[in-house]
Structures are given as C-alpha cells and as structure tokens.
Amino acid sequence: CMEGAAEHSIWYRFEATQEGILDLRAITRGWDATIAISPGVPTGEDSFSDCGTGDAYVEVEAGETYYIAVYAREAGTARGTLSFTADFSPKSVFTTIDAVSLTAGGSIAVSGTYTCSGKKPLGFVTIRVAPNTRSESSVDIQDIVCTGTPQPYSAEVAPVKGRWRGTVEVEVSAFICGAIACEQEAAETTFAVPR
C-alpha cells in the first residue's frame, strides 16, 4: 500500500451494517503509522484498496467486512503507544430523476431532487445526456444547498449539434465534499426523444 516496512502490524475488522464512510485515524509518537484497508480478507498486496499515513477513509457497503492494518512504515521505529479511532458516517448524498421531457427549443429538460447533509458544504450536481458518447452534453449546477432534506434541481441540456434523436441515457450525479471525505451518488434513466 505504501513504500517502506510493514512492521508490528495491528489488525482491526469492521463489519458494515449500512453504506457510508469510515474515517480512520492512528496517532503515535516518534514513528509513522500507515493504515491499509482491505475489503474482504486480504490475500496479498493487491487486496488493499485504500491507505494513508496517520489517517485514511474508505466508502463502505452494507454487508461487507473490511480488514484494517495499522503498521510502522520504517523498520525498528514502532515503540510506544498507538491511539486508533474509527468513526462511521452513514451515507448522506442521494439523487433522484423525477421528470425528463423535450422542450420546444430542442433541449432535454431534467428535474428531480438531491439530498445532502448540512455538514457537506461543497459540491455540485451534474446532469449528463448521452454520457460516454460523441453526443454527450452536460450541465453543472454549482449553487447547491445541503440541509439533509431533498432539494429540487432542474436544468435544460442542449444537444452538442443538431437535435436529440432516438433513445438517450440521462444521468444525474451529485458530488458533495465535507470535512472528512467526498461522496458521489448517481441516478440514471433512459428517455425516448419524441419525433
């Protein structure tokens, strides 16, 4: 997970009962502690998905078990006390797509809601039509409000050129950052463009 030694490892197990973010912190004196996280039983170096020196976080899924190793990065330095904390925050970012329609001007109008807690002050909502294609077009909504209750959004997405045709995928994603980490939630639907 990180270059250097992996001495004097201490292992923890976290069984996630709901989706959210696990914030981990290791405090030591006189030596650097690395935190490495493996979703499921680790079988080798490639098992570790997230790591950090002193602190780390990982998005966890309900029903999954995570194995956490805390160890010294430099050989022969691990002496003294390790203080380790793990704080869990339930998932707090959600999105919906409530309506999709074609406007008189040829844009696709998308509306719905996003939800984020008051502790998530920075982020945006992106509405993408025909994502990952040559026709992809998107609109970002920057002025979001996080109150813990659903907030409405609406936007019109114009085609890159010409007009929208056939059935297109519509994707709305909210990307919200707080003090600990960033969360992303997406909703998808398809829309048959009227002729």
C-alpha positions in Angstrom: 0.0 0.0 0.0 2.9 2.3 0.7 6.7 2.0 0.3 8.7 1.0 3.4 8.4 -1.6 6.1 5.3 -3.2 7.4 6.3 -4.0 10.9 4.4 -4.6 14.1 1.0 -4.7 12.4 -2.2 -4.4 14.4 -5.3 -5.6 12.7 -8.9 -4.5 13.1 -12.1 -5.7 11.5 -15.2 -3.6 10.6 -18.5 -5.1 9.6 -20.6 -2.6 7.8 -24.3 -2.7 8.5 -25.1 0.2 6.3 -23.5 2.2 3.5 -21.3 5.2 4.5 -17.8 6.4 5.1 -15.3 5.0 7.7 -12.9 7.6 8.8 -9.7 6.1 10.4 -7.0 7.8 12.4 -3.8 6.5 14.0 -1.9 8.7 16.4 1.6 7.8 17.5 4.7 9.4 19.0 8.1 9.1 17.3 7.1 6.9 14.4 4.8 7.0 11.4 1.8 4.6 11.2 0.3 3.5 8.0 -3.3 2.5 7.7 -4.2 0.0 5.0 -7.8 -1.1 4.2 -8.9 -4.4 2.5 -12.5 -5.0 1.5 -12.7 -8.7 2.4 -10.0 -10.9 3.7 -6.6 -9.7 2.3 -4.8 -12.3 0.2 -1.8 -10.1 -0.9 -0.7 -6.5 -1.6 -3.3 -6.0 -4.3 -6.1 -6.6 -1.7 -5.7 -3.2 -0.2 -7.9 -0.6 -1.8 -7.2 2.5 0.4 -4.4 3.6 2.6 -2.8 6.6 4.3 -0.2 7.7 6.7 -1.8 8.6 10.0 -5.3 8.8 8.6 -7.4 7.3 5.9 -11.0 6.9 4.9 -13.0 4.3 2.9 -16.5 4.2 1.5 -18.1 1.1 2.9 -21.0 -1.0 1.6 -23.6 -2.7 3.8 -23.0 -6.4 4.4 -19.2 -6.1 3.6 -16.4 -6.8 6.1 -13.3 -4.6 6.0 -9.9 -5.6 7.4 -7.7 -2.7 8.6 -4.0 -3.0 9.2 -2.0 -0.3 11.2 1.7 -0.7 11.0 5.1 1.0 11.2 6.5 2.4 7.9 10.1 2.4 9.0 11.9 -0.7 10.3 12.7 -0.7 14.0 10.7 2.5 14.9 7.5 1.2 16.3 7.8 1.9 20.0 5.3 3.4 22.4 1.5 3.8 22.2 -0.8 3.7 19.3 -4.1 5.5 19.6 -6.5 4.3 16.9 -10.0 5.7 16.2 -12.6 4.7 13.6 -15.6 7.0 13.0 -18.5 5.9 10.8 -20.8 8.4 9.0 -23.9 7.0 7.2 -24.3 7.8 3.5 -25.8 11.3 3.2 -25.9 12.0 -0.5 -28.8 10.9 -2.7 -30.2 11.9 -6.1 -33.5 11.2 -8.0 -34.7 11.9 -11.5 -38.3 12.8 -11.4 -39.1 14.0 -14.9 -37.5 14.1 -18.3 -39.0 15.9 -21.3 -38.2 17.6 -24.6 -38.5 21.4 -24.7 -39.9 23.4 -27.6 -36.3 24.6 -28.2 -35.0 21.1 -28.6 -33.2 20.7 -25.2 -33.9 17.9 -22.8 -35.3 19.2 -19.5 -34.4 17.1 -16.4 -35.7 17.6 -12.9 -35.5 15.8 -9.6 -34.0 16.1 -6.2 -30.7 15.8 -4.5 -30.1 15.4 -0.7 -27.0 16.1 1.3 -26.5 16.8 5.0 -25.7 20.3 6.4 -22.1 19.0 7.1 -21.4 18.7 3.4 -20.8 22.3 2.3 -19.0 21.9 -1.1 -20.1 20.2 -4.3 -22.2 20.2 -7.5 -24.8 18.3 -9.4 -24.1 17.3 -13.0 -26.8 16.4 -15.5 -25.5 14.4 -18.5 -27.4 13.4 -21.6 -25.9 10.6 -23.7 -22.9 10.1 -21.4 -19.8 8.5 -22.8 -20.9 9.0 -26.4 -19.9 11.5 -29.1 -23.2 13.3 -28.5 -22.7 13.8 -24.7 -23.8 17.1 -23.4 -24.0 18.2 -19.7 -24.9 21.0 -17.4 -23.5 21.6 -13.9 -25.4 23.1 -11.0 -22.9 24.8 -8.6 -25.1 26.6 -6.1 -26.3 23.6 -4.0 -27.8 23.7 -0.6 -27.3 20.9 1.9 -30.0 20.7 4.6 -30.5 17.0 5.0 -33.8 17.2 3.2 -34.4 16.8 -0.6 -33.7 19.9 -2.6 -35.1 20.4 -6.1 -33.0 20.8 -9.2 -33.9 21.4 -12.9 -31.9 22.0 -16.0 -32.1 22.0 -19.7 -29.4 20.2 -21.7 -29.0 21.3 -25.2 -27.6 18.9 -27.9 -24.0 19.4 -29.0 -25.2 19.9 -32.6 -28.4 19.2 -34.5 -31.1 17.7 -32.3 -31.6 14.8 -29.9 -32.6 11.6 -31.6 -33.7 8.1 -30.6 -33.4 6.9 -27.0 -30.8 8.6 -24.9 -29.4 7.9 -21.5 -29.8 10.6 -18.8 -27.5 10.6 -15.8 -27.6 12.9 -12.8 -24.8 12.7 -10.2 -24.3 14.7 -7.0 -20.7 15.1 -5.9 -20.5 16.6 -2.4 -17.4 17.1 -0.2 -17.4 17.5 3.5 -14.8 17.7 6.2 -13.9 14.0 6.1 -14.4 12.9 2.5 -16.4 13.3 -0.7 -19.5 11.3 -1.6 -21.0 10.7 -5.0 -24.4 9.4 -5.9 -25.9 8.9 -9.3 -29.3 8.2 -10.8 -29.9 7.1 -14.4 -32.8 6.7 -16.7 -33.4 6.5 -20.5 -35.6 8.9 -22.5 -37.1 8.2 -25.9 -37.0 11.5 -27.8 -40.3 12.2 -29.5 -40.2 12.6 -33.2 
